[in-house]
Amino acid sequence: VKKNYRYEIKFILDNANLSRIYQWIKERTFAKKTYPNRQVNSLYFDDINYTSVKDNLAGVSDRQKMRLRWYGKEEDTNSPSFEFKLREGRLNWKESFPVARLEKDLLKFDLKDILFECRNELFNKRVILDEYILPTLQTGYEREYYADAEGIRLTIDHNIIFHNPMLHKILNHGCVIKYPLKVMEIKFDPVLKDNVARIVKSLHITPKRHSKYLVGLAKLGFVTYI
């Protein structure tokens, strides 16, 4: 698999910062809106030792996260793909496998069957999933998309929510935990590093390490994540 390496820089925003961000996008970048906003949903998986969590908290430089990602609200779900989000040092890339059997009626499958279909799809692509993985967190948020002509991409995530899938057999069940902050990510090819550094300097907001997976698990009381 060709690895499309990219850097990711994240900023945590409250409402006051958000208006500054929109002004900054307009005045200091050449980014334009590239898609209508859409709902992004993920079901994260981990092994029984919570290796993804431990590696992230320990700052292990080579690590991975596993998730099923799909788009749309409620019954209008589409494009479910199983993703490995991988990190080597400060560089990230993704491997994505569409799961066709889940394309229709994803929300009617129970979690056991979702995992079964993901396993099958990956097995057909010669990817073997750890025998003992389990769904650990469901997330949802509304995403805004921007990009400039060089390929610097910028997203802003609003209305972030978390569910605990371990208490329920199907998606979107149980109490919803709302996250009050927004997350902006800047994603770019390593060759554009200097350009991005120059643009970001004018923002006067410090980038932060931020993982929705860890924040969600912390909100559910499973880990401590500052």
C-alpha positions as CSV (number, residue, x, y, z in Angstrom):
1,V,0.0,0.0,0.0
2,K,1.3,3.4,-0.9
3,K,1.6,5.5,2.2
4,N,0.2,9.1,1.7
5,Y,2.1,10.6,4.6
6,R,0.8,13.8,6.1
7,Y,1.3,16.1,9.0
8,E,-1.7,16.9,11.2
9,I,-1.8,20.0,13.5
10,K,-4.8,20.4,15.9
11,F,-6.3,23.4,17.6
12,I,-8.9,23.2,20.4
13,L,-11.4,26.0,20.1
14,D,-14.1,27.6,22.2
15,N,-16.8,29.9,20.7
16,A,-14.6,33.0,21.2
17,N,-11.7,31.5,19.3
18,L,-14.0,30.2,16.6
19,S,-14.9,33.7,15.2
20,R,-11.2,34.5,15.2
21,I,-10.5,31.3,13.2
22,Y,-13.1,32.2,10.5
23,Q,-11.5,35.7,10.2
24,W,-8.1,34.1,10.0
25,I,-9.2,31.7,7.2
26,K,-10.6,34.6,5.2
27,E,-7.8,37.0,5.7
28,R,-4.6,35.0,6.1
29,T,-5.1,31.8,4.1
30,F,-6.2,31.0,0.6
31,A,-8.5,28.2,1.8
32,K,-12.0,27.9,0.3
33,K,-14.9,25.7,1.4
34,T,-14.6,22.4,-0.6
35,Y,-17.6,20.4,0.5
36,P,-21.0,21.1,2.3
37,N,-20.8,20.3,6.0
38,R,-21.5,16.7,6.8
39,Q,-22.0,14.4,9.8
40,V,-18.9,12.2,10.5
41,N,-19.3,9.1,12.7
42,S,-16.8,6.6,14.0
43,L,-16.9,3.4,16.0
44,Y,-13.5,2.8,17.5
45,F,-12.1,-0.6,18.3
46,D,-9.2,-1.7,20.6
47,D,-7.8,-4.9,21.9
48,I,-8.5,-6.2,25.4
49,N,-5.3,-4.6,26.6
50,Y,-6.4,-1.2,25.2
51,T,-3.1,-1.0,23.3
52,S,-4.2,2.0,21.2
53,V,-5.0,4.0,24.4
54,K,-1.8,3.0,26.1
55,D,0.4,3.8,23.1
56,N,-1.2,7.2,22.7
57,L,-0.9,8.1,26.4
58,A,2.7,6.9,26.5
59,G,3.5,8.9,23.3
60,V,4.7,5.8,21.5
61,S,5.9,7.1,18.1
62,D,4.7,4.2,15.9
63,R,1.1,3.5,16.7
64,Q,-2.3,2.8,15.2
65,K,-6.0,3.3,15.8
66,M,-8.8,1.2,14.3
67,R,-12.3,2.5,13.5
68,L,-15.3,2.0,11.3
69,R,-16.2,5.4,9.8
70,W,-19.4,6.4,8.1
71,Y,-21.2,9.6,7.1
72,G,-24.7,11.0,7.5
73,K,-27.3,11.3,10.3
74,E,-29.6,8.6,11.7
75,E,-31.1,6.5,8.9
76,D,-29.2,8.3,6.1
77,T,-25.9,6.5,6.7
78,N,-23.4,6.0,3.9
79,S,-19.9,4.9,2.9
80,P,-18.9,2.7,5.9
81,S,-15.2,2.0,5.8
82,F,-12.9,0.2,8.2
83,E,-9.9,2.4,8.7
84,F,-6.4,2.0,10.2
85,K,-5.1,5.4,11.2
86,L,-1.3,4.9,11.5
87,R,1.4,7.1,12.9
88,E,5.2,7.0,12.4
89,G,6.9,9.7,14.4
90,R,5.0,12.8,13.6
91,L,3.7,11.6,10.2
92,N,0.2,10.1,9.8
93,W,-1.5,8.1,7.1
94,K,-4.7,6.1,6.7
95,E,-5.6,2.7,5.2
96,S,-9.2,2.4,4.3
97,F,-11.4,-0.6,3.4
98,P,-15.0,0.0,2.3
99,V,-17.4,-2.5,4.0
100,A,-20.0,-3.0,1.3
101,R,-22.3,-5.3,3.4
102,L,-22.8,-2.5,5.9
103,E,-23.8,0.1,3.2
104,K,-27.5,-0.5,3.7
105,D,-29.1,-0.4,7.2
106,L,-25.8,0.0,9.1
107,L,-27.8,1.1,12.2
108,K,-29.8,-2.1,12.2
109,F,-26.8,-4.4,12.6
110,D,-25.8,-5.2,16.1
111,L,-22.2,-4.5,17.1
112,K,-21.2,-8.2,17.0
113,D,-22.4,-8.4,13.4
114,I,-20.7,-5.1,12.4
115,L,-17.4,-6.5,13.7
116,F,-18.0,-9.8,11.9
117,E,-18.6,-7.9,8.5
118,C,-15.5,-5.8,9.0
119,R,-13.4,-8.9,9.7
120,N,-14.7,-10.6,6.6
121,E,-14.1,-7.6,4.4
122,L,-10.5,-7.2,5.7
123,F,-9.9,-11.0,5.4
124,N,-10.9,-10.7,1.7
125,K,-8.2,-8.0,1.4
126,R,-5.6,-10.2,3.2
127,V,-5.7,-8.2,6.4
128,I,-6.1,-10.2,9.6
129,L,-7.7,-8.4,12.5
130,D,-6.6,-9.3,16.1
131,E,-9.0,-12.0,17.4
132,Y,-9.8,-10.1,20.6
133,I,-10.8,-6.6,19.5
134,L,-13.9,-4.9,20.8
135,P,-15.9,-1.7,20.1
136,T,-14.8,0.9,22.7
137,L,-16.2,4.3,21.7
138,Q,-18.7,5.8,19.2
139,T,-18.2,9.4,18.2
140,G,-20.1,11.8,15.9
141,Y,-19.6,15.4,14.9
142,E,-20.4,17.9,12.1
143,R,-17.4,18.7,9.9
144,E,-16.6,21.8,7.8
145,Y,-14.1,21.3,5.0
146,Y,-11.7,23.9,3.5
147,A,-8.6,23.6,1.2
148,D,-6.3,25.8,-0.7
149,A,-4.7,25.3,-4.2
150,E,-1.5,23.8,-2.7
151,G,-3.5,21.0,-1.1
152,I,-3.4,22.3,2.5
153,R,-6.6,21.0,4.0
154,L,-8.4,22.4,7.0
155,T,-11.4,20.9,8.9
156,I,-13.4,22.3,11.8
157,D,-15.5,19.8,13.9
158,H,-18.5,21.0,15.8
159,N,-21.2,19.4,18.0
160,I,-18.9,16.5,19.0
161,I,-20.7,13.7,20.9
162,F,-19.6,10.4,22.5
163,H,-21.5,7.1,23.2
164,N,-20.4,4.1,25.1
165,P,-20.9,1.1,22.8
166,M,-19.8,-1.4,25.5
167,L,-23.1,-1.0,27.3
168,H,-25.3,-1.6,24.3
169,K,-25.7,-4.0,21.4
170,I,-26.4,-1.5,18.6
171,L,-25.2,1.9,17.5
172,N,-26.5,5.3,18.7
173,H,-27.9,3.8,21.9
174,G,-27.3,4.9,25.5
175,C,-26.6,8.3,26.9
176,V,-25.0,10.9,24.7
177,I,-22.1,12.9,26.2
178,K,-21.6,16.3,24.5
179,Y,-18.2,17.9,24.2
180,P,-18.4,21.7,24.4
181,L,-15.2,22.5,22.4
182,K,-14.5,22.5,18.6
183,V,-11.5,20.9,17.0
184,M,-9.7,22.4,13.9
185,E,-7.2,20.2,12.1
186,I,-4.7,21.3,9.4
187,K,-3.6,18.4,7.2
188,F,-0.8,18.7,4.7
189,D,2.0,17.0,2.8
190,P,5.4,17.1,4.5
191,V,6.8,19.3,1.7
192,L,4.4,22.1,2.7
193,K,5.6,22.2,6.3
194,D,7.3,25.7,6.0
195,N,4.3,27.2,4.2
196,V,2.0,25.9,7.0
197,A,4.3,27.2,9.7
198,R,4.2,30.6,8.2
199,I,0.4,30.7,7.9
200,V,-0.1,29.2,11.4
201,K,2.2,31.8,13.0
202,S,-0.3,34.5,12.2
203,L,-3.0,32.6,14.1
204,H,-1.6,33.2,17.6
205,I,-3.3,30.1,19.0
206,T,-1.1,27.2,20.2
207,P,-1.6,23.8,18.6
208,K,-2.4,21.0,21.0
209,R,-2.2,17.2,21.1
210,H,-5.8,16.0,20.8
211,S,-7.4,12.6,20.2
212,K,-11.1,12.3,20.1
213,Y,-10.7,8.7,21.0
214,L,-8.9,9.5,24.2
215,V,-11.1,12.5,25.0
216,G,-14.2,10.4,24.6
217,L,-12.9,7.5,26.8
218,A,-11.9,10.1,29.4
219,K,-15.4,11.6,29.3
220,L,-16.8,8.1,29.8
221,G,-14.5,7.7,32.8
222,F,-12.1,5.0,31.3
223,V,-8.9,7.0,31.1
224,T,-7.4,10.2,32.4
225,Y,-6.5,12.5,29.5
226,I,-5.6,16.1,30.0
